[in-house]
């Protein structure tokens, strides 16, 4: 089988193209469809099918845009309740793609409407498992209590996942390839391995979910220690259930101004050193300085769906790239404008006296903005108070202001955002970012 895996690293997302005899299916596509068109053209193939394994929470899919451009049929579980033109694809249903047969298995657990796609040709079997089966883990069951056509409680979904793992893969061969929709770094699972694919036999041996255990033990393990749920997850489920607007028209009319100022909610994407040297008052520093930075995750965790905001970039050449990144999670509709800064009305961030902090930590209020699960695993400062970054805009006013405040995370990326949020919320108290100097205290 001719299969291409596409990776979008900031969201640890995998999507797929599968080809046979000039026909191509796309599985779980990301927001920008151009790479799938290019792959089809390079292989003289026609895109005839787009398959959604479930309505994704962590990114916006381009399934509807691909359908409108190519005429391909969208396939998904009827349980999804999709509002776009589609063909139901549930257990017992088949799609013929050249010499390949695609079958659906209903595999609820991550969501009530999750399916696994089983591709077979001769003696070869490939599983596109979506967010059901990951490498070394399974999908979290706590994302569908407030969003989607079918709302389900986490324990109910955890029970479904137990039944799925226990029964749904039983008759499939050990040498079946496993291609998930996510890898390590996604918030859709908690302990995913670093490999981008596996075999079902390897998962049966090494994945905790396949170990012999009671239903209660399985459920307890699955529910324990799941990471936080970003604000945008439920919003993306609903966008994907409806089908997103076409990407390019959605971003090309976003206003852009060079050398200007702005008011209101401002997200500054520049690197922290540049930000601290001069930024607009009230800005939140969510860095997007590398292709792998978790910009989308933290944008959608700190900024609420439908909150209007201005985006500050470093130079005009990065406008399109960063507009695309905002659109990955469907936030382009709330983006008021993109700007580069003039040198007027900028404020600077004071630098921490690291020696004084190291010798006199009791003189400071130390704020740990890591996730709760990270803090429970290890604390770097006994006196630190926990305020997870995704909650910080709501909790910053609870931080004591009788001492200077030092903000830290695990490596420095998140504390740039956290310290800027606290500085905006608290007046009259100095706020410092420990940044990557946290490494000296581990």
JOUR-V761779 format. One line per field, one symbol per residue. phi: phi as a letter, one per 20 degrees, with the letter a starting at -180 (. if undefined). burial: # if it has 9 or more other C-alpha atoms within 8 Angstrom, else .. A space follows every 50 residues. Layout:
# JOUR-V761779
phi = ???
burial = ???
This chain:
# JOUR-V761779
phi = .ecdedcdfgdlddcbcccalmdcdddlfefeegffffffffdlddfdbc ddfaffedbeedgfffffedmfeedaffffmfedfbdfbcgneccecled ddddcfcfqfbfdfcdeddcbleeccddeldeddenbcffdddcecbnfd ecfffffffffgffffdfdgeeffeffddeebcgofeebdbffefebbcf ffffedegfeffafgffgffffefmfffdfgegfffgffffeoffgffff dfeffccelccbcnfcddefffffgffrbfgnfdedfcecfdffffgfgf eeefgmffbddecebgfegffffffffgdmeffdefadcdeeeeledddf efffffffecfffceededffgfffffadecfefdebggfdffedgfefg decgdddccebpffffffffffffeddncfcddflffggfde
burial = .........###########.############..##..##...###### #################....#######.#.#...#..##...#..##.# #####################...#####################.##.# #####.##########.#.......#########.#####.##...#### ####..#.##.......##..##..##..###############..#..# #..#..#####...########..######.#######....######## ##.##...######...##..###########.########....###.. ......#......########.#.#........#.########.##.... #.#######.################..#.#####..#....
